[in-house]
C-alpha cells in the first residue's frame, strides 16, 4: 500500500501521496492551515515496536497489559483523553505495515504459559475504521487457536456488525468504555451513545464474543453515583454476566500540563474545575478517600448482580486495592497472576 494523506473534503486533491517523512512533515504543515487534525488521515509505515508491554505508572499496581500499535490518534474528540497531551502530531495515522503483528503475538504466546491480555486501543479507538481496515478480523482469525491469549478491541463506537459472523472467535474480547449519558454528551464528542454501545455489546455477545467493560474515567458531579448506578443496572438488564470477562474502574486523572491544554482545545470544559491533588505517580487525582468510596460503590453494585466479571482498578496503588478488595498486591505481577488464574479457571 502507498504512503498517502487523505482529507475529508472530497476533490481531486483529497488523496496526496508522499515519499518520506520529510515530505510528509511539509505537507502536514500546509494542511494544518485549512483543516483540523482529525480531518486528516495518514496512511504510513510504522518503524517502531508494534507489540509491547503497557508502560503503566510508577508505584501503581498495573495489570501488565500488552499493546499492539496499529494507529495513532482517534476519530473521537474526548475532552479527558490523555492523547490530548501525549500526542503532539497532526492528523490520524493508520499504519499500513502490520503484517508482523500476528507472528509477534504467536511468538510471545508460545514462550509464555501465563494468560496474556493484548489490545489495540491504547493510542486509538480499536474499531473506528475497522470496517475499512479489516485489522480486527485478521487478528481474531489469526489468533483464535492461541488458548492463553485474550485479544481485546476497545471502542466507544457501535461498529461491530462486520465482525459478528467470524466463525472462530477464540478468546477475542470486544470491549466498551462506558460512562453516564451526561458525561458522554459533555466529553465524548463523536462517540456512540450509551444505548448504542450497549446494544452493540449485546449483538456481539449474542454472536459468541466475550465482552469487557471499562468505566474509565469515572467523573464526579452532583448525583454522579446514582447515575453510574443506573448504567450498571442497564448493563445487567441487557447483557449476560457470564460472558463479561472483566470490568475496569478508573477515576478521572490527568498529568501536569493537561489542564492548560484542554482549556485551549476545549474552552467550555468543566473537568478540571473539580479539586484534584497530586498523587505518588505524578498525576492529579481525586482524594484517596473519595476514590476508595467510588470504587467500593462500583464493586458492590456490580457484585449485587454477578461476581463473574473480574473487576480491577486502573492506575491505583496497593493501599487502594487493599481497602476496596482486600487484596495484598505488592507488584503488577501479583495482579497479573491473580487475574490470569481467575480468567483461566472461569473462562477457559
SULSULKA-V488281 format. One record per residue. OMEGA is omega in whole degrees, -180 to 180 (NA if undefined). Layout:
{{OMEGA} {OMEGA}}
This chain:
{{-177} {171} {-179} {169} {174} {174} {-165} {-179} {-175} {176} {179} {-179} {-175} {176} {-174} {177} {173} {-173} {-175} {-176} {179} {179} {178} {-179} {179} {179} {-179} {176} {179} {-178} {-178} {178} {-172} {-174} {172} {-176} {-175} {174} {-175} {176} {-179} {174} {-170} {174} {175} {-176} {179} {179} {-179} {-178} {-176} {177} {176} {-176} {-180} {178} {-180} {176} {-178} {175} {-179} {-171} {-179} {176} {178} {-171} {168} {-179} {-179} {-175} {173} {179} {-168} {179} {-177} {-171} {-177} {-176} {-172} {-170} {179} {178} {178} {179} {-176} {-178} {177} {-179} {-179} {178} {174} {-177} {175} {-178} {-174} {-179} {-174} {-177} {-180} {-175} {-178} {178} {-180} {179} {-178} {180} {-179} {-179} {-179} {-179} {-177} {174} {-176} {173} {-177} {175} {-175} {178} {-178} {-168} {-179} {-175} {-178} {169} {-170} {-172} {-173} {179} {-165} {176} {-180} {-174} {-179} {-177} {-176} {-179} {-180} {-179} {180} {-179} {-176} {-179} {-175} {-178} {-176} {-170} {-176} {-178} {166} {-176} {-171} {175} {-173} {-174} {166} {-180} {172} {-172} {-178} {-170} {180} {-179} {-168} {-176} {175} {-173} {-178} {-174} {-179} {177} {179} {-177} {170} {-169} {180} {167} {-176} {175} {176} {178} {-179} {-178} {176} {-180} {-177} {-163} {-175} {-177} {176} {-178} {177} {178} {177} {180} {-180} {179} {-179} {177} {178} {178} {177} {179} {180} {-180} {180} {-179} {177} {178} {164} {-176} {170} {-178} {-177} {170} {-175} {11} {167} {-173} {-178} {167} {-180} {178} {-176} {-179} {177} {-178} {174} {176} {178} {176} {179} {178} {-179} {179} {-174} {168} {-173} {-173} {173} {-179} {-178} {179} {177} {-173} {178} {175} {179} {180} {177} {178} {177} {-179} {177} {179} {176} {-179} {-178} {-177} {-180} {-179} {-176} {174} {177} {-177} {-176} {-173} {-178} {-175} {-180} {-169} {-171} {175} {171} {-176} {176} {-172} {179} {178} {-178} {178} {177} {180} {175} {-175} {169} {179} {-176} {-179} {179} {179} {177} {178} {-179} {-177} {179} {177} {-179} {-179} {-176} {-180} {178} {-177} {174} {176} {-176} {174} {-179} {-179} {176} {-179} {178} {-178} {178} {175} {176} {-175} {-174} {180} {178} {177} {-179} {-177} {-174} {-173} {-176} {-180} {176} {177} {179} {-177} {174} {180} {177} {179} {-179} {-179} {-180} {-180} {180} {178} {-180} {-179} {180} {-177} {-172} {-170} {179} {NA}}
